[in-house]
């Protein structure tokens, strides 16, 4: 049984909590797995864009959520938390389920307009303002010194009933780069809700412990049955510098019946692949049987890989 009393009011050790991550939580149905939600999830807390120069790093700008200022260690160390603000945040966290955004009859209102935006930043804003737990998790990430704030952020990352909030909290927790947070990500990778597992992979990419993260992602990838989650695990492995991740992407590119999975593999190889992958993309472009989106993804990947191919060619002896 899930200890619902500890759900919002504290954090116990996993053994004391007696929590089975495969059993659905009370009043929480597994969220339907939608590709726009999964691909937009990292944007809600400002995950570094794929293909950036520092694949596993998180800059101050990268870490910002919409309208937020990234926390700094110096700020947390020198500025105590105002008790009134802390008490308000804790009350909001414990009662966050009472905040609901209704889109019924919202056409023509700012809420209704926000629900229709489709850009990556627009999706991030919609997620941010429609789920109170996300800005609360941001607030809890601003201070590393207050034990109650630390507990609430970790509670949200462990147990929050809203998958968006839990995923955002995991990513924020990972940015602290504490190896002792490994159980949070271990549990999330086994959770029944697909979007929570996806959020755990996002978190591992910025956790700052690449060897451990790669091992966790590879073990998870081998047992996951959902193709786009398997390919995303390989993507995060490649982002962290894993040759096994790159090999899995190349295999999925050539030996998968889903054009979505192939497109995801091509995009990841464009970001993290090598000169040899340029030749593969050129070969695939020449095949007339590809659908248009897949063909476009191959072209984009080849454009990204061309500098690596040119550099490798220039180094070859005449």
Secondary structure, DSSP 8 states (H G I E B T S, - for coil): ---THHHHH----HHHHT--TTS--TT-------HHHHHHHGGGGT---TT-SSTT---TTTT--TT-----HHHHHHS---HHHHHHHHHHHHTGGG-----TT-TTSHHHHHTT--SHHHHHHHHHHH-HHHHHHHHHTT-SS-HHHHHHHHHHHHH-SSHHHHHHHHHHHHTT--GGGHHHHHHHHT-S-HHHHHHHHHHHHTSS-HHHHHHHHHHHHHH---HHHHHHHHHHHHHTT-HHHHHHHHHHHHS-S-HHHHHHHHHHHHHH--HHHHHHHHHHHT-TTS-HHHHHHHHHHHHHHHHHHHHHHHHS--
